[in-house]
């Protein structure tokens, strides 16, 4: 046997001078560990190698979790910015008709939804000229329609924010565009004592845009701002 190195001198010196290059290279380390196990023979159990494999597996899981947390934080920040921008745009108009038209225009674009509809319960019909002019955004329904729509006429408690997937949008709300609505966010509106409720509906063609597993904090905040804005218009 000889103790002389079997590796090129330049490469050997480079490794000795910068061993961290080897340690940081996962594929290189796997190759060295495998070579060490082969040299020990098949009857030797390398507990250190097993421990390293387990540590690497745990590290991979931690890295995946870390990436998931960062992605969720970024998505939440992006959603917060969207809602804030939509609220600021919603507060800009000084006329009620412009305010409503913006819901289906720039506000919908900022929120990246395909339709925004406002439903107001009323004992009157929707033959009012103002309602007809704003028919692409505003519709009037009979008392009790909103709770029935939110619970799908099954009764039970009504949440302020309801997120769900749908096969088709309701034509009473979406009109001729109902066929391509696949998910929606329904925000029930409280306009104060003595007034019937309202409903703001955001519809999306993407079936994964809204779902019951998603958080509702941002939309609850948006609902509160919208309610207060509408109360000023209605007064």
C-alpha positions in Angstrom: 0.0 0.0 0.0 1.1 3.5 -0.6 0.2 6.7 1.2 0.8 8.9 -1.8 -2.4 10.8 -2.9 -4.3 9.4 -5.9 -5.7 12.8 -6.8 -4.4 15.6 -8.9 -2.2 17.9 -6.8 -3.9 21.1 -8.1 -7.4 19.7 -7.3 -6.2 18.4 -3.9 -4.8 21.8 -3.0 -8.0 23.5 -4.1 -10.1 21.2 -1.9 -7.9 21.6 1.1 -7.9 25.4 0.7 -11.7 25.6 0.4 -13.3 22.5 2.1 -16.6 24.5 2.4 -17.1 24.0 -1.3 -17.4 20.3 -0.8 -19.5 20.6 2.4 -22.0 22.9 0.7 -22.4 20.7 -2.3 -25.2 18.2 -1.5 -24.5 15.9 -4.5 -20.8 15.8 -3.6 -21.5 14.9 0.0 -23.9 12.1 -1.0 -21.2 10.7 -3.3 -18.6 10.8 -0.5 -20.9 9.1 2.0 -21.9 6.4 -0.5 -18.2 5.7 -1.2 -17.5 5.5 2.6 -20.3 3.0 3.0 -19.0 0.9 0.1 -15.5 0.9 1.7 -16.9 -0.4 5.0 -18.6 -3.4 3.4 -22.2 -4.6 3.4 -22.2 -5.9 6.9 -21.5 -2.5 8.5 -24.4 -0.3 9.5 -23.4 3.4 9.4 -25.5 5.0 12.0 -24.0 8.4 11.2 -25.1 8.1 7.6 -28.6 7.1 8.7 -28.7 10.1 11.0 -27.6 12.4 8.3 -30.3 11.1 5.9 -32.9 11.8 8.6 -31.5 15.2 9.2 -31.5 16.0 5.5 -35.2 14.8 5.3 -36.1 17.1 8.2 -34.2 20.0 6.6 -36.1 19.5 3.3 -39.4 19.5 5.1 -38.4 22.7 7.0 -37.4 24.4 3.8 -40.7 23.4 2.2 -42.6 24.8 5.2 -40.4 28.0 5.1 -41.3 28.5 1.4 -45.0 27.9 2.1 -45.0 30.5 5.0 -43.2 33.1 2.8 -45.6 32.5 -0.1 -48.6 32.8 2.2 -47.3 36.0 3.8 -46.6 37.5 0.3 -50.1 36.5 -0.9 -51.7 38.1 2.2 -49.7 41.3 1.7 -50.7 41.4 -1.9 -54.3 40.9 -1.0 -54.1 43.6 1.6 -52.7 46.0 -0.9 -55.5 45.1 -3.4 -58.3 45.8 -0.8 -56.7 49.1 0.3 -56.4 50.3 -3.3 -60.0 49.2 -4.1 -61.3 51.1 -1.0 -59.4 54.3 -1.9 -60.8 54.1 -5.5 -64.3 53.5 -4.0 -64.0 56.7 -1.9 -63.1 58.9 -4.8 -66.5 59.6 -6.5 -68.6 62.5 -5.4 -71.7 61.3 -7.1 -73.7 58.2 -6.2 -74.1 57.0 -9.8 -70.4 57.3 -10.5 -69.7 55.4 -7.2 -71.9 52.5 -8.4 -70.5 52.4 -11.9 -67.0 52.3 -10.5 -67.9 49.1 -8.6 -68.2 47.2 -11.9 -65.3 49.1 -13.4 -62.1 50.1 -11.7 -62.9 48.6 -8.3 -63.6 45.2 -10.0 -60.3 45.5 -12.0 -58.3 46.2 -8.8 -59.8 43.3 -7.0 -59.3 41.1 -10.1 -62.8 39.8 -10.2 -65.0 39.5 -13.3 -68.2 41.0 -11.9 -69.3 43.1 -9.0 -73.1 43.4 -8.3 -75.0 45.3 -5.7 -78.4 43.9 -4.6 -80.7 46.1 -2.5 -83.9 44.7 -0.9 -86.9 46.9 -1.4 -90.7 46.7 -1.3 -90.7 48.6 -4.6 -89.9 47.1 -8.0 -86.8 47.8 -10.1 -88.7 50.1 -12.6 -87.1 53.2 -11.2 -85.1 55.0 -13.9 -82.0 55.2 -11.8 -82.1 51.4 -11.2 -82.5 50.8 -14.9 -79.6 53.0 -15.8 -77.4 51.1 -13.5 -78.7 47.7 -14.3 -75.3 46.3 -15.0 -74.3 46.9 -11.4 -77.4 47.4 -9.4 -80.5 45.3 -8.9 -83.5 45.3 -6.6 -84.9 42.3 -4.9 -87.9 41.6 -2.7 -87.4 41.4 1.1 -85.9 38.1 2.3 -84.1 37.4 -1.0 -80.6 38.0 0.4 -80.8 35.6 3.3 -82.4 33.0 1.0 -79.6 33.4 -1.5 -76.8 33.2 1.0 -78.2 30.0 2.7 -79.4 28.6 -0.7 -82.9 28.5 0.9 -81.8 26.0 3.4 -82.2 28.2 6.5 -79.6 28.4 9.2 -77.3 31.3 10.3 -76.2 33.9 7.7 -72.5 34.9 7.7 -71.4 38.4 6.9 -69.0 37.1 4.3 -69.7 33.9 2.3 -67.1 32.5 -0.1 -68.1 29.6 -2.3 -67.9 27.9 -5.7 -70.9 27.7 -7.9 -71.8 25.8 -11.0 -73.4 28.8 -12.6 -74.1 32.3 -11.4 -77.6 33.3 -10.4 -79.3 35.2 -13.4 -81.1 37.4 -11.0 -77.8 38.8 -9.9 -75.4 38.4 -12.8 -77.9 38.7 -15.7 -76.7 37.4 -19.0 -73.2 36.8 -17.6 -74.3 34.1 -15.2 -73.1 31.1 -17.3 -69.4 31.7 -16.7 -69.4 32.5 -13.0 -67.7 29.7 -11.1 -67.0 31.2 -7.7 -68.2 34.2 -5.7 -67.8 36.2 -2.6 -71.1 37.4 -1.0 -70.9 40.3 1.4 -74.1 41.0 3.4 -74.6 44.7 4.1 -76.2 46.3 7.1 -77.4 49.8 6.3 -78.6 50.6 9.8 -81.8 50.5 11.8 -85.0 50.7 9.8 -83.4 49.8 6.5 -83.5 46.6 4.6 -80.1 44.8 4.0 -78.1 44.8 0.9 -75.7 42.3 -0.7 -72.4 43.0 -2.6 -71.5 40.0 -4.8 -68.1 39.5 -6.4 -68.1 36.9 -9.1 -65.2 35.2 -10.8 -64.7 32.9 -13.7 -61.9 31.1 -11.8 -63.5 28.4 -9.7 -60.6 28.7 -7.2 -60.8 32.5 -6.7 -63.2 32.1 -3.8 -63.7 29.1 -1.5 -64.9 28.3 2.0 -61.4 27.4 3.1 -60.1 30.9 2.6 -59.8 33.6 5.2 -62.4 36.4 5.3 -60.6 39.1 7.4 -59.9 41.4 4.4 -63.3 41.1 2.9 -64.9 41.7 6.3 -63.0 44.9 6.5 -64.0 45.8 2.9 -67.6 45.1 3.9 -67.5 47.5 6.9 -66.1 50.3 4.7 -68.6 49.7 2.0 -71.5 49.7 4.5 -70.4 53.0 6.0 -70.0 54.6 2.6 -73.5 53.4 1.5 -75.1 54.8 4.7 -73.8 58.2 3.8 -75.2 58.0 0.3 -78.5 56.7 1.6 -78.8 59.4 4.2 
